[in-house]
């Protein structure tokens, strides 16, 4: 006959004490066999010694590249007491004084462990543990990187009903202070063979969280080096692509337990829609806290290997590990500012169709003599959180990002090199894309202006009583020539950072040349949600009166920071580079991170990079075109990028913890020694991609 095993897990969600605990549960059907009769059900039932429980736990940990745990005999004895208590009183984490089988130690074990009960008296340690491994909200407890010791207690009795076997595994008291691994921890482990193939059930129920019902395959787990608020996944098996659902802290907010478990371990759960057939699988998880691709095998008949059999996981190249150097592409070029216009829009469609996840799409942008474009890239109607890369049509998409986004539309300004007049787009999820062009670069002698980088300077700020808010539909001229910190009289265009501050509702803000013919209200510079503070950079032609104009569809404050200007001659010319990531504080690679060894930058910490003559950057570079991204901020704050020296009063990025990842482009001068510096007001990860130089 069939019987049931039920499991629960309670984990600590606060940093101290035992407060803030949340409970998860699971149910598993197992076969009942011959019963082993124990004496009396009135006191604690006698324990049945299991075959190697710690070997099972360590085998699964070893699959995921984690070190073994050791046994704490006291915790095992207390776990056995609690397991016996559950046979007499029902499944629970706590024990009630006065109830049959109550012990203080058993109560402590239950409050710190995964627990399970079964109607089969012969349920083994492995069957209990593998129940937890098929339920991701339990398996995460077994796979914590800093779990160093544990205890397991099994109790069986043929005289109790309905439960005849109980188990308790300690997953909290043995947590140490080891730092999180610098690469993702995944389950099933890299190149492992796992004997599990399907989800059974647990609470929170991942199938329900996916909006499904019925059966599902074995959930996969990826625990990232840094915080995650957005994620997507793909899974390919022996029969081709497998439909999946991706659960992460950013989409499980309706279930406090699920969100807490995932958030505390930077975890992403990938739920396959169907049972996993025997064969080889390859999974990819893309998040705003890093990416990972790995392969594993499923064979329900495979033996569980010993903990020493599978090799530990080693650092592997992923989307966060870029090449170490770049190279120039195309000739020195001059900038030709133009009135912003919509060049491509997949919603129409205009010149581009909706992007498909994981594919490269080529978009014709300009004549073949155009070496690069300055454009605003907007994603809308996206299938989920992810990132967009715009690049010069290399055969493989570079490990850089242009726009990072969640569920709302997001935009970012970028200077992108072209290949025979075209650029290419790569998105990690299906999405619409909009491209608004505000300038082109032509070979020296064909373009019209050169660039003069400046130390960032704030030239306009509506906050406070001196200047009124920008009102919906109002066109506000802003003087950028002939003002303190502004551009000179012969400036034809300016490089600005435009920030929308505390808008009354979600909407858009645009900067454009005042009075220019053909200005289109379809073109936006910044897209934002209600109450956000959201920046974006822009290259804007200047009117004959020395002004640029601002317009928004909602009421908001506006900040304009000037980072440089363009004149017909005397400045720097642009040379495009193959896009390259040069900083990623999430990485422990010294090629990418000499600042933090994989942790977030501290508040006020200054990062300094010698760029001139390094990373393949020409030794006559005087400024760089970069895209800067912040990930996993600890608190709301801002980030500034500037020539090393005095820190400016302006900022390039504003961020909040709920944003996950935010990006912005910038054209930044280098110091006299060729250095670039950056600093943030709060603890945050920083990514820096370079796309070109000014010489």
N, C-alpha and C positions, 0 to 999 in steps of 0.2 A: 504494500500500500504506500501511498504518498503521504508525506508529513511535511511540516513547515519548520523552517528555521527563521527566527527573527533576530535582527541585529540593530543595535543602536550605538551611536558614538556621540560623546560630548566633548567639546574642545573649548579651550580658553580663548576668549576674544579680546581680553584686555591684558595689559602688560604686567599687572601685578595682582597677587591674591587669586582667589577662585571665583571672583565676581564676573558677571558678563558671559556666563557659559550658555551655549546653545546646543540643542539635541538634534541628532539625525538618526533615522532608523532605516532598517532594511528587512526584507523578507525573502527567503530562498526555499524552493522546493527541493528536498533530498529524499533518498530512498531509506526506509526504515529496515533494519535487519534484526538479528537476534538481540534480545534484551539481556543486560547484566543486572540482576536484581540486587538492590542494596537494602539494608535493614529497615530503618524506620524513617518516614518522611518528616518526623516532627522536628528533629534537630537538623543541622547541616548534613546533607547527604555526603557519603564518602566520595572522594575524588577519584576519577579514572585517569591514570597517567597516560599522556598522549605520546605518540611518536614525535620526534624532533620538531617541536613548534618553532624553536628559534632558528632551526635550519630553514624552515619554510619562509619565515619573515626575512631572513638574511638573503635567501635566494632571490626573492623579488627585489630587495634593495640592491643587490649586486647587479641584477639586470639593468637597473637604472643608474649604475655607476656610483652607488652610495656605499659607504662603509658599513660594516656589520654592527649590530647592537649586541651588548652583553646582557646576561640575565642578572636581575636583582632578585635573589631568592625570597626576600621578604615581600616584595611586590607580587611575586608569583603566588605565594601562600595567601596573601590578601585577595588576589584575583580569584583564586579557587574559592575562598570563602564567599565572595560576592556572587560567583557563578552558582554556588549552591543556594544562596539566598534567593536568587531569581527563580529557581525551580520550585520553591515553596511559595513565593509571593508574586511572581510575574516579572516580566522584564522591566528594568528601571536602572537608572544610574545611582540614585540615592537609596539608602536603607532607612527604614523607620524603626527607631528604638522600640523594643517590645515585640516586634514581629518575629516569627520563627526564623532562626538563623541569623539574626542581626549581630554584626560585629563592627566596632569602629573602624578596623582596618579594611573590612570589606566595603564599607561605605566610602572610604577614601579611594579604594581601587576603582569602584564604579564611577566615581566622579572624575576620574582621570583616564578613563579608558574607552575603547571600543567594547561593546558588549553584544552578545548574541545568545539566543536560545533556540533549541531544536526539539521536535517531538521524537527524534530518533536517538535512542540511547547510545548508538554507536557512531554518532557524528564525531568526526575526527578534528584534531587541531587544524589540519590543512583545510577541511571543508569550511570551518568557521573563518579562517584567515582568508580563504579565497572568496568567500562571500563578501568580505570587506574590500578585497581587491577588485571585484566587479562593480562596486559602488564607489564612484570617484570621491564623494564627500567623506568616505571612510578611508579609501586608499591613500588620500593625501596625508592622513595622519601617520600611516605606516611609512610613507616615503619622505618624511621631513628630513632635510639635509642635516639638521643638528640633533637628531634623535640618536643618543649614544647608548642608552640602556633601557630595558623594559622588563616587564614581568607578564607571565601568561598563566592563567588558571583555568582548568577544565573540570567540570563536575558533571556526573551522570547518575541517574537513578531511574529504575524501572517503576518505582512506586509513586512518582509524582505525575501530575497531569495538569495541563496538556503538554508541558515541556519536560523532557527527560534528559536533556543535555544543555549545559550552559557554558559560555566562555567569556573571559574578560582579558583584554590585551591593553596594557598601559601604554598610552601614546603621548603623555604630557609630562610626567615627572622626570623623565630622562632627557629632557631637552637641554642642550648645552648652548654655548655662546659662539659656536663656529660661524664664520661669515658665510653668507650665501654663495654658492658656486658661481664663478664668472660666466659659465655657459648654462643653457637651460637643462633642467632635469626632466626627463621624459619617461612616460610609461605607456605601453611596453618599452623596454629599454632599446637602445640602438643595437641593431643586429641580433637581438634576442629572439628566442622562440618561446612563445607564451602558450600554455595549455588552456587558456580562457578564450571564449569567443563571443559571449553574449552578456548583456546587462540583465540582471534579475529584477531587483527593486530596492529602493531605499528612499528615505525621506531626509532632506529634500529630494524629490524625484526628478532626475535630470531629463527624463523623457517628457514629463509634464511641463517642465520649464521650457522645453523646446516647442511646446504647443502640440505635441504628438500624443498618441495613445498606442497601446499594444507593445509589440516587441521592439528591441533595439539591439545593436551590436555592443561589444565591449567598449566602454568609454575610454578614450585616450586622455592623457594628462600631460601638459607642458607647464612646468613651473619656471618662470623667467627670472633673470638676474635682477630686474627692476620692476617697478609697479606697472600694472596693466589696467587700462580703462577702455581699450578698444582692441578687438581681435577678429580675425577670420581664419578659415582653415580649408584645406583640401585633403582628400584621402583617395589614393588609387590602390586597388587591389588586384588580385589575379584575373578578375573579370572586368577590369576597367575602373572608371571613377565611381566612388561611393558617395551617396548623398549623406551629408553631415549637418549637424547643428553645432554651433560654437557658443559655449557659455563662458562668460568672463565677468569680472566685477562690474563692468559698465552696463550689462544688460540683465542682471539678476537682482536689481534693486528691490523688486517687489517681494522677494524672499530674503529676509534679513539673514537667515542662517546660511543660505547659499552664498550670498554676497560676502559675508564675513569670512567664511572658509576660504573662498577664492582669493579675496583681497589680502588676507594675512600671509598667504604663500605665493603671491603673484601668479596665481594659477589660471590656466585656461583648460577647459574640458571640451573635448571633441566627441560628440555622440554620433555614431554611425546609425543610419536609419534601419539597417538590416543586420542580422547576425553575420559575423565575419567568417567567410568560408576559409577552408584550409588553403594556405598559400602565403605569398609575400606581399607586404603592404608598404607604401611610402606615404608619409604624412608631412604636411607643411603647416605650420602655425605662424601667422604674421601678426604682430602686435605692436603697439606703440612703445613697448618695453623691450623690443628685440624680436628676432625671427629665428625659426629653427626648422630644418628639414631632416627627417630621419626615416630609416626603414627597419622593419621587424617582420617576424614570421608568426603565423598562427597555426597551431596543430593541436587539437584537443587531446590527441593520444600521446603527445610528447611527454617524456618524463620531466619532472621539475629538476633542473640542474642544481648542483651544489653551489653555494655562494662563491666558491673560488673559480667556477668554470667560466662564466662570461667575463670578458675583459672590461675594465672600468672605462667609462666614457672619457674621451679626451677632447680637447678643444678642436672644433671643426669649423671651417669657413662657413659663415652664414651671411644673411643679408646685412649684418652689422659689421662685417669684416671686409673693408674695401681694399683695393690695391694700394701699394705704398707710394706710388708716384704717378704723375700725370704728364701730359705733353701738350704742346700748343697745336691748334688746328686752325689753319687759315692764316691770312696775312693780317698785319696791323690794319685796324679799321677806324673810321670816324663815325660818330653818332649823328643820325638824322632824326630829330624829334618830329613827330606827326600828331595830329589831333587824334585822341583815342577813338578807336572804332572796333566794332565786333567783327572779328575775322572768322571765327568758327564757333559753332554751337550745335552739339549733337541732338538737342531737343527739337531742332527744326526739321530735318537735320541740315546743317550748313557746313560743308567741307569735311565733316567728321561724323561718324555714327557713334552710338553709345559704346563705351569701352567695355570689353569683356575682361574679367579677372584673369591676370596672368598672361595676357597677350600683348604684343607690341603693335601699336597702330601708327602708321605714317601719316602725317598731315602736311600738305603743301602750304607753305607760308609766304614765299616771296620769290622774286627772280633769282637766278643762280648767282648773281653778283653780290647778293646780300649774304653776309657772313654770319650774322646773328640777329635775333630780334629781342626787343624789350617788350614783355607782355605780362598781362595779369591772367593767371590760370585759376578758374573757378570750378569746383566740383559741386554737383547738385543731383538729387535723386539717387544717391548712392545706396547700394544694397547693404552696406554696413560700414563700420569704421575701417580705416585703412590709410593708404598713402598713394600719391601720384608722383611719378617721375617724368620730367620732360628732358630730353637729351638729343644728341646729334646723330641718332640712328645707327649707333654701333650695333654689331650683331647680338650682343647680350646687353640687357638693361644694366646700367651702372648701379652700384650700391649707394645711391643717393636718393633723396626725396625732395620734391618741389612743394607739394601740398600735403599736410597731414590733416586728417579729418575724422570727425565722429559721425553723428547722425544728421547734423545740420550742414547746410551749404558752407563751404570754406573757400577762401581765395588767397593767393599769394603771388606777388610780383617776382619775376625772374628774368635774367638775361640768359638766353639759351642759344648756344651755337647751332648753326644749321648745316645740313649735308645736302648739297645741290639744291638749296632753296627749301628744304623740308626739315621738320623736326619729328621726333617720335615720342609717343606717350606709352607709359606702362602704368597700370593701376592694379593694386592688390585685390580689388573688388570690382564688380560691375558698377559703372557710374556714368552719368552724363558729365560732359566737360565743356566749358566755355572758355574761349581764348579772346581776350581784348588786347589789341596791339597798340602800343603808344610810341614806338620808335623802331628804327632799323639801323643796322651797322653795315657800312659799305667799305670796300677796300680804300686805303689811304689815297686821297686825291678825288674820290667819288663822293665821300660823305661830306657833311657840312659843319660839324662841331667837334671840339675836343673837350675832355673832362678835366675839371679842377677839383680835386677832393678837398674837403674842409673838415676840421674837427667839428663833430655834430653840435649844432646850435639851435636852440628853440626860438622860432620866429613868430609863433602865433599860439595862443592858448585862451580858450573861451571860459575856462574855469574861473570862478570868482566874479566879483561885481563889475570889473572894468569892461568886460566884453560880454555881450548877450549870447545865450545859447543859439545854436543854429536851429532854425525852425523848419518844419516839413515844407518842402517845395521852395524854400528860400534859396536864392543864388547869392552866395557871400563872396565878394572879392577879398583876397588876402595879398597884401604887398609883400613881395619877396626880393625885390631889387631896391637898393638904397635905404634899407633899414638896418638896425644894429644886428650884426651877425648874418646879414643877408648877402645876396649876390650882387656883383657890380652892374653897372649900367649896360654893359654889352652882353649880359647873359641871355642866351636864347632859350634855355630850358634849365630846370632845376631837378636835383635828386632829393626827394623828400621822404620822410617817414610820416605817414598820416595815421593818427590814432583816433578812433571813435570811443568816446568815454560815456559810460552809463546811459545808453540810449533808452528812450521811453518804451520801445518795442523792438522786435526784430526787424531788420531792414538793411539798407545799404547807404554808403557814403561814396561820393566820387569827387575826384579832383580833375580839372580840365582847364585849358587855356580860355580865359575870359573872352567872350565875343567871337570865338573862332567859328567860322562857318561849318555847318555839318556836325556840330557837337551832338552826340546821341545820348539821350537819357537811358538807353539800354545798357550803357557801359558803366560798370561799378568799379570802385577801387578797393573798398572794404565791405565785407559782408559780416553781419553780427547777429547775435541773439539779444533778447531783452536784458538790459542791465549789465552786459559785458563791457569790458574794456579791450578793444581789439585793434591792433595796428596792421598796417601794410605799407610797403614802400611803393614809390611811384616815380617815374620820370615824366615831368609835365612841362610842355612848352609854356613860355612866359608871354603874356600879351604885351602890346606896345606900351601899355601903362605900367609895366613891371609887375603885373599881378597874375595870380592863378585864381580860379574860382572853385568854390565848394558847394555841393548840393547833397541833401539827404531826403529820404522819404519819411523820417521821424525826427522828433526833437532830441538833441544830444549836444554834449560838449565835444570840442574838436581840438586836437593838438597837432601842430605842424613843426617838425624838426628838419632843419636843412643839413644835408650831408655833402653837398657839392653842387657845382653848376657847370654849364656848357657854354663855351664861346667859340667863335669861328676858328681861332688859332691860339697858340700859346699854352695849350693844355696837354693832357695825356691821350694817347690813342689806345684803342681796345684790341686785345688779342684773346681769342677764345681758347679755352682749355677743354680737354676731355674731362667731364665732371668727375670730381674726386672728393671723397670724404677724408678729411684730415684730422678731425677730432670726434671722438665718441667716448664720453666719460663712463658709459656702461661697460666698456671693454676693459679687460686687463692687459691688452696688448700695449706695449710701450710705444709702438708705432702710432697708435691712435690716442693714447691716454698716458701722459706722464704726470697727471695732476692728482688723480684720486684712487688709482688701483681698482677701479670698478664701482666705487661708491659715488654718490652725488657730490657736486661741488658744495662747499660750505657757504653760508651767507657771507657776502663780502669778499670771498676768495677771488683773486685775480688770476686768470689764465693768460699766459703769454706765449706767442708763437713766433719764431723767426721764420718768415715766409720767403723773403727775397733770396733766391738761389737755392731754396729747399723744396722738397716734394715735386721736383720737376718744374717749379715756377721760375720764370726768367729772372736773371739777376739784376735786370734794370726795372723791375716792377715797382711802381709807386703807389698803386692802389689795387684792390681786389674786388671782384664781384662774388659775393658769397650768399649762401642760404643757411640761416641759423635756425636750429630747432631746439626747443626745450621739452624735456620729457620727465614725467613723474615729479612735479614740484611738490615740496612739502607744505607750502603755504602760498597764498597769493602774493605776487611780487612782480618784478621787472628784471630785464636783462639788457645790458648795454655792450655794444661792440665798437671799438674805437682804436685809433693809432695809440700805441703804448705811450704813456706819459700821464698827464693830468686826466682824471676821470671826468667825463662830461656830465652835465645835468640832464641830458636827454636820455631816452631809452629806445631800443629797437623792438623789444617784445614785452608784452604784459601777459601774465599767465595766472591760472588758478588751478588748484588740485583737480577739480572736476574736468578740466580741459584735457588732461592726459598728455597730449602732445600738441604744441603750437609752433608754427614755422613762420619766418619772415625773411625776405630777401634784403640785401643791403649792398651798397657800393661804399667801401671803407678805405680810407687812406692808410698807408703804412707809416710807421715812425721813421725817423732818420736812419735808424739801423735796420729798417725793413721788417719791423715787428707789428703784430696785431694783438690786441688785448681784449678780454671780455670778462665781465663780472655780473653776478646776479645778487639780488637783494635777499633771496631765500634759497634754501638748499634745493638743488635741481640738477638733473642731468643735462648736458649740453652736447649737441651734435653740430658740426660745422662742415659744410660742403662748399668747395670752391669751383666756379665755372668759368672764370676769366680774369685777366689782369689788365691794368692800365699802365702804359709804359711811356 
